[in-house]
Structures are given as C-alpha cells and as structure tokens.
Amino acid sequence: MSDPARDRDETSPPLRSLHVFFCVDCSGSMAGDRIGAVNDALRSTIPKLLAPAPSQPGLEIFVRVLAFADRAEWRVASEGGQLVAGGETNFGLALRELGEGLSSLRTSRLLVSAGVILISDGLPTDDGESGLVAFARRPAARDALRIAIAIGADADIGQLQSFVGRAGLAPLLAHNREMLRVQIEWAAGAMVRAAASPTRLSAETLAAEAAGLNEQTGEKLW
C-alpha cells in the first residue's frame, strides 16, 4: 500500500490533520427536543466537515463523538446513528475520557491539531471540578481549541467557561434548534479555520464572533 505522505510531490502543501471532538451531554434533561436538535445539527454539520475542501488542500479532518451520561461512550461519526438521552450528567468522567482521546492522537503527521465542541444543558452530577483539573493537566487538552455550547438556562456556565479556558471566549448560549445548529456549524468552521491558519484566527477574533452569535438570541424555547 502506498504512503500518501510519500506520494505527494515537493510542491504539495504539507499534510495536516485536524481532529474534531464533539462531546455531547446525553443525560436525562436532554431528552426530547434538545437531543433531537443535537442529532439534527450533527447530521448537518459532520458530513460538511468530512467532505474534501478544495480551499484547504493538504488538510485531513477526522471527527469523533463522545456521548456522556451515566457512562462516557465513543461514537464513530461516519457510522451515523442517534444519540439517546437518559441518566446522570457525569461531566468529570467525560472530561477524563476526552483527555485520554486527545492524548492518543497520532503524531506521525507533519502537523496535528485538535478541537473540542462541548455541548451540555445542565449541572454535573459527579465531581466535575476534579475532571476539569485532570483534563487541563494534559498537554494535548491545553493545546486544543475548546468551544462550549450551553443549551437552555440551566447549563453550568461557570464549568463550561472553565472548560473553554480562553479569556474572552464565552460559551455560546443556545435557546432553540436554529440557534444550536448555527452555533455548532460556526464552532466546526472555527476549528477548520484555526487548523488552516492558526496565526490569522486570533483569540480576539474568536471571542468577537462568539459574542456576536450570543447577541442573536432568537426565540427562547429552552
């Protein structure tokens, strides 16, 4: 079998890989319209992420989904399937598993980057704080671009802000299906832009764009 990296000629751009992780709260409070909206948004967003992008030559994109409730379970994005809500919000457990996933990324590529989109609607039912500490200790987690989306008014904004880590980049606030879809698509696009040109997408730009999305409140159904 040929090696794609060796098959590329000297004028080809360097092979880069972007790993996008969707970490989704599937606890009981997400049941009904909320988990349905997440499923619809992921079905819309993930194929666009995985499709070859002529504007980003040399960039390979990989997507994984971590669904968490009583347990934290990995899903293969390309296999489709529905996320189902039920159980507790084991946020700390999810962050430990997420840290493991980030730390296991292949490093044989010339350039490897990662991003995490965390989606949650409630308060941790386990020790979320210790999970955040364990997550933050991993170099791969510190290097990843982290974006959080809070669904509804009961999400733990403080924990989500701690997860994001970047000063000025606030969690996105989703109050209905359309807002959630727009925010997930924006977050996925930000991951691609950051991987393609990290020096051009500043923290200030991300923060300003996120603030603009939060100003588009729309109808508050959640």
CYANA upper distance limits for C-alpha pairs under 8 A (distance plus 0.5 A):
  2 SER  CA      6 ARG  CA      8.31
  2 SER  CA      7 ASP  CA      7.70
  3 ASP  CA      7 ASP  CA      6.65
  4 PRO  CA      8 ARG  CA      6.95
  5 ALA  CA     15 LEU  CA      7.36
  8 ARG  CA     12 SER  CA      6.60
 12 SER  CA     58 GLY  CA      8.08
 13 PRO  CA     57 PRO  CA      7.29
 13 PRO  CA     58 GLY  CA      6.18
 14 PRO  CA     58 GLY  CA      6.49
 14 PRO  CA    110 LEU  CA      7.33
 14 PRO  CA    111 LEU  CA      8.41
 15 LEU  CA     58 GLY  CA      5.16
 15 LEU  CA     59 LEU  CA      6.57
 15 LEU  CA     60 GLU  CA      7.95
 15 LEU  CA    109 ARG  CA      7.24
 15 LEU  CA    110 LEU  CA      6.64
 15 LEU  CA    111 LEU  CA      7.45
 16 ARG  CA     58 GLY  CA      6.43
 16 ARG  CA     59 LEU  CA      5.28
 16 ARG  CA     60 GLU  CA      6.58
 16 ARG  CA    109 ARG  CA      6.89
 16 ARG  CA    110 LEU  CA      6.59
 16 ARG  CA    111 LEU  CA      5.20
 16 ARG  CA    112 VAL  CA      6.40
 16 ARG  CA    113 SER  CA      8.47
 17 SER  CA     59 LEU  CA      6.08
 17 SER  CA     60 GLU  CA      5.11
 17 SER  CA     61 ILE  CA      6.23
 17 SER  CA     62 PHE  CA      7.99
 17 SER  CA    109 ARG  CA      7.46
 17 SER  CA    111 LEU  CA      6.83
 17 SER  CA    112 VAL  CA      5.45
 17 SER  CA    113 SER  CA      6.85
 18 LEU  CA     59 LEU  CA      7.61
 18 LEU  CA     60 GLU  CA      6.65
 18 LEU  CA     61 ILE  CA      5.27
 18 LEU  CA     62 PHE  CA      6.70
 18 LEU  CA    112 VAL  CA      6.53
 18 LEU  CA    113 SER  CA      5.42
 18 LEU  CA    114 ALA  CA      5.93
 18 LEU  CA    115 GLY  CA      8.18
 18 LEU  CA    191 MET  CA      8.48
 18 LEU  CA    192 VAL  CA      7.89
 18 LEU  CA    195 ALA  CA      6.97
 19 HIS  CA     61 ILE  CA      6.41
 19 HIS  CA     62 PHE  CA      5.28
 19 HIS  CA     63 VAL  CA      6.37
 19 HIS  CA     64 ARG  CA      8.23
 19 HIS  CA    112 VAL  CA      8.33
 19 HIS  CA    113 SER  CA      6.87
 19 HIS  CA    114 ALA  CA      5.10
 19 HIS  CA    115 GLY  CA      6.87
 20 VAL  CA     61 ILE  CA      7.89
 20 VAL  CA     62 PHE  CA      6.66
 20 VAL  CA     63 VAL  CA      5.35
 20 VAL  CA     64 ARG  CA      6.96
 20 VAL  CA    114 ALA  CA      6.29
 20 VAL  CA    115 GLY  CA      5.45
 20 VAL  CA    116 VAL  CA      6.38
 20 VAL  CA    117 ILE  CA      8.17
 20 VAL  CA    188 ALA  CA      8.20
 20 VAL  CA    191 MET  CA      7.83
 21 PHE  CA     63 VAL  CA      6.40
 21 PHE  CA     64 ARG  CA      5.50
 21 PHE  CA     65 VAL  CA      6.24
 21 PHE  CA     66 LEU  CA      7.71
 21 PHE  CA    114 ALA  CA      8.21
 21 PHE  CA    115 GLY  CA      6.68
 21 PHE  CA    116 VAL  CA      5.15
 21 PHE  CA    117 ILE  CA      6.70
 22 PHE  CA     63 VAL  CA      8.19
 22 PHE  CA     64 ARG  CA      6.84
 22 PHE  CA     65 VAL  CA      5.21
 22 PHE  CA     66 LEU  CA      6.61
 22 PHE  CA    116 VAL  CA      6.39
 22 PHE  CA    117 ILE  CA      5.38
 22 PHE  CA    118 LEU  CA      6.56
 22 PHE  CA    119 ILE  CA      8.14
 23 CYS  CA     65 VAL  CA      6.44
 23 CYS  CA     66 LEU  CA      5.18
 23 CYS  CA     67 ALA  CA      6.52
 23 CYS  CA     68 PHE  CA      7.97
 23 CYS  CA     94 ALA  CA      8.36
 23 CYS  CA     98 LEU  CA      8.28
 23 CYS  CA    116 VAL  CA      7.51
 23 CYS  CA    117 ILE  CA      6.56
 23 CYS  CA    118 LEU  CA      5.18
 23 CYS  CA    119 ILE  CA      6.71
 24 VAL  CA     65 VAL  CA      7.85
 24 VAL  CA     66 LEU  CA      6.65
 24 VAL  CA     67 ALA  CA      5.43
 24 VAL  CA     68 PHE  CA      6.75
 24 VAL  CA    118 LEU  CA      6.54
 24 VAL  CA    119 ILE  CA      5.43
 24 VAL  CA    120 SER  CA      6.89
 25 ASP  CA     30 MET  CA      7.80
 25 ASP  CA     67 ALA  CA      6.70
 25 ASP  CA     68 PHE  CA      5.81
 25 ASP  CA     69 ALA  CA      6.83
 25 ASP  CA     89 THR  CA      7.44
 25 ASP  CA    118 LEU  CA      8.50
 25 ASP  CA    119 ILE  CA      6.50
 25 ASP  CA    120 SER  CA      5.35
 25 ASP  CA    121 ASP  CA      7.66
 26 CYS  CA     30 MET  CA      6.42
 26 CYS  CA     31 ALA  CA      8.19
 26 CYS  CA     35 ILE  CA      7.64
 26 CYS  CA     67 ALA  CA      6.63
 26 CYS  CA     68 PHE  CA      6.04
 26 CYS  CA     69 ALA  CA      5.74
 26 CYS  CA     83 LEU  CA      7.64
 26 CYS  CA     84 VAL  CA      6.93
 26 CYS  CA     85 ALA  CA      4.92
 26 CYS  CA     86 GLY  CA      6.78
 26 CYS  CA     87 GLY  CA      8.13
 26 CYS  CA     89 THR  CA      8.11
 27 SER  CA     31 ALA  CA      7.90
 27 SER  CA     68 PHE  CA      7.62
 27 SER  CA     69 ALA  CA      5.14
 27 SER  CA     70 ASP  CA      7.98
 27 SER  CA     85 ALA  CA      5.69
 27 SER  CA     86 GLY  CA      5.19
 27 SER  CA     87 GLY  CA      5.30
 27 SER  CA     88 GLU  CA      5.68
 27 SER  CA     89 THR  CA      5.81
 28 GLY  CA     69 ALA  CA      8.41
 28 GLY  CA     85 ALA  CA      5.77
 28 GLY  CA     86 GLY  CA      4.30
 28 GLY  CA     87 GLY  CA      5.49
 28 GLY  CA     88 GLU  CA      7.09
 29 SER  CA     85 ALA  CA      8.04
 29 SER  CA     86 GLY  CA      7.96
 29 SER  CA    121 ASP  CA      7.84
 29 SER  CA    122 GLY  CA      7.85
 30 MET  CA     34 ARG  CA      5.76
 30 MET  CA     35 ILE  CA      5.83
 30 MET  CA     85 ALA  CA      6.22
 30 MET  CA     86 GLY  CA      8.07
 30 MET  CA    121 ASP  CA      7.38
 31 ALA  CA     35 ILE  CA      6.17
 31 ALA  CA     36 GLY  CA      8.37
 31 ALA  CA     84 VAL  CA      7.91
 31 ALA  CA     85 ALA  CA      5.40
 31 ALA  CA     86 GLY  CA      7.24
 32 GLY  CA     36 GLY  CA      6.74
 32 GLY  CA     85 ALA  CA      8.47
 33 ASP  CA     37 ALA  CA      6.44
 34 ARG  CA     38 VAL  CA      6.87
 34 ARG  CA    151 ILE  CA      8.33
 34 ARG  CA    177 ARG  CA      8.21
 35 ILE  CA     39 ASN  CA      6.66
 35 ILE  CA     83 LEU  CA      7.49
 35 ILE  CA     84 VAL  CA      7.46
 35 ILE  CA     85 ALA  CA      7.05
 36 GLY  CA     40 ASP  CA      6.72
 37 ALA  CA     41 ALA  CA      6.60
 37 ALA  CA    177 ARG  CA      5.96
 37 ALA  CA    180 LEU  CA      7.88
 37 ALA  CA    181 ARG  CA      8.16
 38 VAL  CA     42 LEU  CA      6.60
 38 VAL  CA    180 LEU  CA      7.95
 38 VAL  CA    181 ARG  CA      8.20
 39 ASN  CA     43 ARG  CA      6.63
 39 ASN  CA     82 GLN  CA      6.80
 39 ASN  CA     83 LEU  CA      6.97
 40 ASP  CA     44 SER  CA      6.77
 40 ASP  CA    181 ARG  CA      8.40
 41 ALA  CA     45 THR  CA      6.51
 41 ALA  CA    180 LEU  CA      7.76
 41 ALA  CA    181 ARG  CA      5.40
 41 ALA  CA    184 ILE  CA      7.45
 41 ALA  CA    185 GLU  CA      8.36
 42 LEU  CA     46 ILE  CA      6.11
 42 LEU  CA    184 ILE  CA      8.31
 43 ARG  CA     47 PRO  CA      7.48
 43 ARG  CA     80 GLY  CA      8.18
 44 SER  CA     48 LYS  CA      7.74
 45 THR  CA     49 LEU  CA      6.89
 45 THR  CA    184 ILE  CA      7.85
 45 THR  CA    185 GLU  CA      6.34
 45 THR  CA    188 ALA  CA      8.09
 46 ILE  CA     50 LEU  CA      6.74
 46 ILE  CA     63 VAL  CA      7.97
 46 ILE  CA     77 ALA  CA      7.82
 47 PRO  CA     51 ALA  CA      6.53
 49 LEU  CA     61 ILE  CA      7.53
 49 LEU  CA    188 ALA  CA      7.81
 50 LEU  CA     61 ILE  CA      6.52
 50 LEU  CA     62 PHE  CA      7.46
 50 LEU  CA     63 VAL  CA      8.09
 53 ALA  CA     57 PRO  CA      7.38
 56 GLN  CA    196 ALA  CA      7.35
 59 LEU  CA    196 ALA  CA      7.94
 63 VAL  CA     76 VAL  CA      8.12
 63 VAL  CA     77 ALA  CA      6.52
 64 ARG  CA     74 TRP  CA      7.66
 64 ARG  CA     75 ARG  CA      6.82
 64 ARG  CA     76 VAL  CA      6.15
 64 ARG  CA     77 ALA  CA      6.01
 65 VAL  CA     74 TRP  CA      6.32
 65 VAL  CA     75 ARG  CA      5.52
 65 VAL  CA     76 VAL  CA      6.96
 65 VAL  CA     77 ALA  CA      6.67
 66 LEU  CA     72 ALA  CA      7.03
 66 LEU  CA     73 GLU  CA      6.10
 66 LEU  CA     74 TRP  CA      5.07
 66 LEU  CA     75 ARG  CA      6.60
 66 LEU  CA     94 ALA  CA      8.26
 66 LEU  CA     98 LEU  CA      7.95
 67 ALA  CA     72 ALA  CA      6.20
 67 ALA  CA     73 GLU  CA      5.82
 67 ALA  CA     74 TRP  CA      6.88
 67 ALA  CA     75 ARG  CA      7.77
 67 ALA  CA     83 LEU  CA      7.86
 68 PHE  CA     72 ALA  CA      4.68
 68 PHE  CA     73 GLU  CA      6.77
 68 PHE  CA     89 THR  CA      7.63
 68 PHE  CA     90 ASN  CA      7.22
 68 PHE  CA     91 PHE  CA      7.92
 68 PHE  CA     94 ALA  CA      6.48
 69 ALA  CA     85 ALA  CA      8.25
 69 ALA  CA     86 GLY  CA      7.34
 69 ALA  CA     87 GLY  CA      5.93
 69 ALA  CA     88 GLU  CA      5.58
 69 ALA  CA     89 THR  CA      5.38
 69 ALA  CA     90 ASN  CA      6.03
 69 ALA  CA     91 PHE  CA      8.32
 70 ASP  CA     87 GLY  CA      5.90
 70 ASP  CA     88 GLU  CA      5.61
 70 ASP  CA     89 THR  CA      7.10
 70 ASP  CA     90 ASN  CA      6.46
 71 ARG  CA     90 ASN  CA      7.58
 71 ARG  CA     93 LEU  CA      8.06
 71 ARG  CA     94 ALA  CA      8.26
 72 ALA  CA     90 ASN  CA      8.43
 72 ALA  CA     93 LEU  CA      7.36
 72 ALA  CA     94 ALA  CA      5.95
 72 ALA  CA     97 GLU  CA      7.48
 76 VAL  CA     80 GLY  CA      7.92
 88 GLU  CA    125 THR  CA      6.77
 89 THR  CA    122 GLY  CA      7.96
 89 THR  CA    123 LEU  CA      7.47
 89 THR  CA    124 PRO  CA      5.62
 89 THR  CA    125 THR  CA      5.66
 89 THR  CA    126 ASP  CA      7.62
 90 ASN  CA     94 ALA  CA      6.86
 90 ASN  CA    124 PRO  CA      6.37
 90 ASN  CA    125 THR  CA      6.16
 90 ASN  CA    126 ASP  CA      5.72
 90 ASN  CA    127 ASP  CA      8.36
 90 ASN  CA    128 GLY  CA      7.94
 91 PHE  CA     95 LEU  CA      6.82
 91 PHE  CA    124 PRO  CA      5.74
 91 PHE  CA    125 THR  CA      7.72
 91 PHE  CA    126 ASP  CA      7.06
 91 PHE  CA    127 ASP  CA      8.03
 91 PHE  CA    128 GLY  CA      5.83
 91 PHE  CA    131 GLY  CA      7.79
 92 GLY  CA     96 ARG  CA      6.88
 92 GLY  CA    124 PRO  CA      7.91
 92 GLY  CA    126 ASP  CA      6.73
 92 GLY  CA    127 ASP  CA      6.08
 92 GLY  CA    128 GLY  CA      4.48
 92 GLY  CA    129 GLU  CA      7.31
 92 GLY  CA    130 SER  CA      7.07
 92 GLY  CA    131 GLY  CA      4.36
 92 GLY  CA    132 LEU  CA      7.04
 93 LEU  CA     97 GLU  CA      6.84
 93 LEU  CA    126 ASP  CA      8.17
 93 LEU  CA    128 GLY  CA      8.16
 93 LEU  CA    131 GLY  CA      6.87
 94 ALA  CA     98 LEU  CA      6.47
 94 ALA  CA    131 GLY  CA      8.28
 95 LEU  CA     99 GLY  CA      6.52
 95 LEU  CA    131 GLY  CA      6.08
 95 LEU  CA    132 LEU  CA      6.96
 95 LEU  CA    134 ALA  CA      8.31
 95 LEU  CA    135 PHE  CA      6.33
 96 ARG  CA    100 GLU  CA      6.92
 96 ARG  CA    131 GLY  CA      6.31
 96 ARG  CA    132 LEU  CA      8.40
 96 ARG  CA    134 ALA  CA      6.95
 96 ARG  CA    135 PHE  CA      6.28
 97 GLU  CA    101 GLY  CA      6.83
 98 LEU  CA    102 LEU  CA      6.76
 98 LEU  CA    135 PHE  CA      8.12
 99 GLY  CA    103 SER  CA      6.63
 99 GLY  CA    134 ALA  CA      8.40
 99 GLY  CA    135 PHE  CA      5.79
 99 GLY  CA    138 ARG  CA      7.13
 99 GLY  CA    140 ALA  CA      8.04
 99 GLY  CA    141 ALA  CA      6.59
100 GLU  CA    104 SER  CA      6.76
101 GLY  CA    105 LEU  CA      7.42
102 LEU  CA    114 ALA  CA      8.06
102 LEU  CA    140 ALA  CA      6.27
102 LEU  CA    141 ALA  CA      6.86
103 SER  CA    138 ARG  CA      7.76
103 SER  CA    139 PRO  CA      8.32
103 SER  CA    140 ALA  CA      5.99
103 SER  CA    141 ALA  CA      8.00
106 ARG  CA    112 VAL  CA      8.43
107 THR  CA    111 LEU  CA      8.46
107 THR  CA    112 VAL  CA      7.18
113 SER  CA    144 ALA  CA      7.36
113 SER  CA    195 ALA  CA      6.66
114 ALA  CA    143 ASP  CA      8.19
114 ALA  CA    144 ALA  CA      5.45
114 ALA  CA    145 LEU  CA      7.04
114 ALA  CA    191 MET  CA      8.22
114 ALA  CA    195 ALA  CA      8.42
115 GLY  CA    144 ALA  CA      5.44
115 GLY  CA    145 LEU  CA      4.98
115 GLY  CA    146 ARG  CA      6.22
115 GLY  CA    147 ILE  CA      8.39
115 GLY  CA    191 MET  CA      6.44
116 VAL  CA    144 ALA  CA      7.42
116 VAL  CA    145 LEU  CA      6.79
116 VAL  CA    146 ARG  CA      5.35
116 VAL  CA    147 ILE  CA      6.73
117 ILE  CA    146 ARG  CA      6.66
117 ILE  CA    147 ILE  CA      5.45
117 ILE  CA    148 ALA  CA      6.19
117 ILE  CA    149 ILE  CA      7.89
117 ILE  CA    184 ILE  CA      8.33
117 ILE  CA    187 ALA  CA      7.45
117 ILE  CA    188 ALA  CA      8.25
118 LEU  CA    146 ARG  CA      8.17
118 LEU  CA    147 ILE  CA      6.80
118 LEU  CA    148 ALA  CA      5.14
118 LEU  CA    149 ILE  CA      6.60
119 ILE  CA    148 ALA  CA      6.46
119 ILE  CA    149 ILE  CA      5.31
119 ILE  CA    150 ALA  CA      6.64
119 ILE  CA    151 ILE  CA      7.69
120 SER  CA    148 ALA  CA      8.49
120 SER  CA    149 ILE  CA      7.07
120 SER  CA    150 ALA  CA      5.94
120 SER  CA    151 ILE  CA      6.44
120 SER  CA    155 ALA  CA      6.99
121 ASP  CA    150 ALA  CA      6.12
121 ASP  CA    151 ILE  CA      4.99
121 ASP  CA    152 GLY  CA      6.47
121 ASP  CA    153 ALA  CA      8.24
121 ASP  CA    154 ASP  CA      6.69
121 ASP  CA    155 ALA  CA      4.85
121 ASP  CA    156 ASP  CA      7.96
122 GLY  CA    151 ILE  CA      8.47
122 GLY  CA    154 ASP  CA      5.85
122 GLY  CA    155 ALA  CA      4.52
122 GLY  CA    156 ASP  CA      6.31
123 LEU  CA    154 ASP  CA      7.88
123 LEU  CA    155 ALA  CA      6.54
123 LEU  CA    156 ASP  CA      5.74
124 PRO  CA    128 GLY  CA      6.25
124 PRO  CA    156 ASP  CA      8.38
127 ASP  CA    131 GLY  CA      7.09
128 GLY  CA    132 LEU  CA      6.73
128 GLY  CA    159 GLN  CA      8.28
129 GLU  CA    133 VAL  CA      6.87
129 GLU  CA    159 GLN  CA      8.24
130 SER  CA    134 ALA  CA      6.68
131 GLY  CA    135 PHE  CA      6.55
132 LEU  CA    136 ALA  CA      6.53
132 LEU  CA    162 SER  CA      8.14
132 LEU  CA    163 PHE  CA      7.21
133 VAL  CA    137 ARG  CA      6.86
134 ALA  CA    138 ARG  CA      7.68
135 PHE  CA    141 ALA  CA      6.90
136 ALA  CA    141 ALA  CA      6.61
136 ALA  CA    142 ARG  CA      6.45
137 ARG  CA    141 ALA  CA      8.08
137 ARG  CA    142 ARG  CA      7.96
138 ARG  CA    142 ARG  CA      6.91
139 PRO  CA    143 ASP  CA      6.69
140 ALA  CA    144 ALA  CA      6.77
145 LEU  CA    164 VAL  CA      8.50
145 LEU  CA    191 MET  CA      7.57
146 ARG  CA    163 PHE  CA      7.72
146 ARG  CA    164 VAL  CA      5.53
146 ARG  CA    165 GLY  CA      8.08
147 ILE  CA    164 VAL  CA      6.14
147 ILE  CA    171 PRO  CA      7.26
147 ILE  CA    187 ALA  CA      7.26
148 ALA  CA    160 LEU  CA      6.53
148 ALA  CA    161 GLN  CA      8.01
148 ALA  CA    163 PHE  CA      8.05
148 ALA  CA    164 VAL  CA      6.86
148 ALA  CA    170 ALA  CA      8.43
148 ALA  CA    171 PRO  CA      5.37
148 ALA  CA    172 LEU  CA      6.75
149 ILE  CA    160 LEU  CA      8.44
149 ILE  CA    171 PRO  CA      5.96
149 ILE  CA    172 LEU  CA      5.11
149 ILE  CA    173 LEU  CA      6.50
149 ILE  CA    174 ALA  CA      7.30
149 ILE  CA    183 GLN  CA      8.09
149 ILE  CA    184 ILE  CA      8.45
150 ALA  CA    155 ALA  CA      6.10
150 ALA  CA    156 ASP  CA      8.22
150 ALA  CA    157 ILE  CA      7.56
150 ALA  CA    160 LEU  CA      8.15
150 ALA  CA    171 PRO  CA      6.94
150 ALA  CA    172 LEU  CA      6.45
150 ALA  CA    173 LEU  CA      5.50
150 ALA  CA    174 ALA  CA      6.47
151 ILE  CA    155 ALA  CA      6.84
151 ILE  CA    173 LEU  CA      6.74
151 ILE  CA    174 ALA  CA      5.37
151 ILE  CA    175 HIS  CA      6.66
151 ILE  CA    180 LEU  CA      8.33
151 ILE  CA    222 TRP  CA      7.61
152 GLY  CA    173 LEU  CA      7.71
152 GLY  CA    174 ALA  CA      6.66
152 GLY  CA    175 HIS  CA      5.73
152 GLY  CA    221 LEU  CA      8.44
152 GLY  CA    222 TRP  CA      5.02
153 ALA  CA    175 HIS  CA      8.36
153 ALA  CA    222 TRP  CA      7.33
156 ASP  CA    160 LEU  CA      6.83
157 ILE  CA    161 GLN  CA      6.44
157 ILE  CA    171 PRO  CA      7.58
158 GLY  CA    162 SER  CA      6.73
159 GLN  CA    163 PHE  CA      6.73
160 LEU  CA    164 VAL  CA      6.81
160 LEU  CA    171 PRO  CA      7.00
161 GLN  CA    165 GLY  CA      6.81
161 GLN  CA    170 ALA  CA      6.81
161 GLN  CA    171 PRO  CA      6.61
164 VAL  CA    169 LEU  CA      7.80
164 VAL  CA    170 ALA  CA      8.17
164 VAL  CA    171 PRO  CA      7.93
166 ARG  CA    203 ALA  CA      7.97
168 GLY  CA    203 ALA  CA      8.33
168 GLY  CA    204 GLU  CA      7.87
168 GLY  CA    207 ALA  CA      6.07
169 LEU  CA    203 ALA  CA      7.95
169 LEU  CA    206 LEU  CA      7.24
169 LEU  CA    207 ALA  CA      4.84
169 LEU  CA    208 ALA  CA      8.38
169 LEU  CA    210 ALA  CA      7.35
169 LEU  CA    211 ALA  CA      8.38
170 ALA  CA    207 ALA  CA      7.44
170 ALA  CA    210 ALA  CA      7.47
170 ALA  CA    211 ALA  CA      7.78
171 PRO  CA    210 ALA  CA      8.30
172 LEU  CA    183 GLN  CA      7.59
172 LEU  CA    210 ALA  CA      7.03
172 LEU  CA    211 ALA  CA      8.43
172 LEU  CA    213 LEU  CA      7.82
172 LEU  CA    214 ASN  CA      6.58
173 LEU  CA    214 ASN  CA      6.53
174 ALA  CA    179 MET  CA      5.95
174 ALA  CA    180 LEU  CA      5.67
174 ALA  CA    183 GLN  CA      8.14
174 ALA  CA    217 THR  CA      8.40
174 ALA  CA    222 TRP  CA      8.44
175 HIS  CA    179 MET  CA      7.08
175 HIS  CA    180 LEU  CA      7.83
175 HIS  CA    217 THR  CA      7.86
175 HIS  CA    218 GLY  CA      7.96
175 HIS  CA    219 GLU  CA      7.40
175 HIS  CA    220 LYS  CA      5.38
175 HIS  CA    221 LEU  CA      6.18
175 HIS  CA    222 TRP  CA      5.41
176 ASN  CA    180 LEU  CA      6.80
176 ASN  CA    218 GLY  CA      8.12
176 ASN  CA    219 GLU  CA      7.17
176 ASN  CA    220 LYS  CA      6.71
176 ASN  CA    221 LEU  CA      6.01
176 ASN  CA    222 TRP  CA      6.70
177 ARG  CA    181 ARG  CA      6.74
178 GLU  CA    182 VAL  CA      6.70
179 MET  CA    183 GLN  CA      6.57
179 MET  CA    217 THR  CA      8.27
179 MET  CA    218 GLY  CA      7.78
180 LEU  CA    184 ILE  CA      6.60
181 ARG  CA    185 GLU  CA      6.66
182 VAL  CA    186 TRP  CA      6.58
183 GLN  CA    187 ALA  CA      6.55
183 GLN  CA    213 LEU  CA      7.84
184 ILE  CA    188 ALA  CA      6.64
185 GLU  CA    189 GLY  CA      6.60
186 TRP  CA    190 ALA  CA      6.59
187 ALA  CA    191 MET  CA      6.92
188 ALA  CA    192 VAL  CA      7.13
189 GLY  CA    193 ARG  CA      6.71
190 ALA  CA    194 ALA  CA      6.48
190 ALA  CA    206 LEU  CA      8.26
191 MET  CA    195 ALA  CA      6.71
192 VAL  CA    196 ALA  CA      6.55
193 ARG  CA    197 SER  CA      6.47
193 ARG  CA    198 PRO  CA      7.75
193 ARG  CA    201 LEU  CA      7.46
194 ALA  CA    198 PRO  CA      5.00
194 ALA  CA    199 THR  CA      8.37
194 ALA  CA    200 ARG  CA      8.27
194 ALA  CA    201 LEU  CA      6.30
197 SER  CA    201 LEU  CA      7.20
198 PRO  CA    202 SER  CA      7.98
201 LEU  CA    205 THR  CA      6.74
201 LEU  CA    206 LEU  CA      7.50
202 SER  CA    206 LEU  CA      6.95
203 ALA  CA    207 ALA  CA      6.60
204 GLU  CA    208 ALA  CA      6.59
205 THR  CA    209 GLU  CA      6.68
206 LEU  CA    210 ALA  CA      6.62
207 ALA  CA    211 ALA  CA      6.60
208 ALA  CA    212 GLY  CA      6.70
209 GLU  CA    213 LEU  CA      6.89
210 ALA  CA    214 ASN  CA      6.80
211 ALA  CA    215 GLU  CA      6.83
212 GLY  CA    216 GLN  CA      7.35
213 LEU  CA    217 THR  CA      8.29
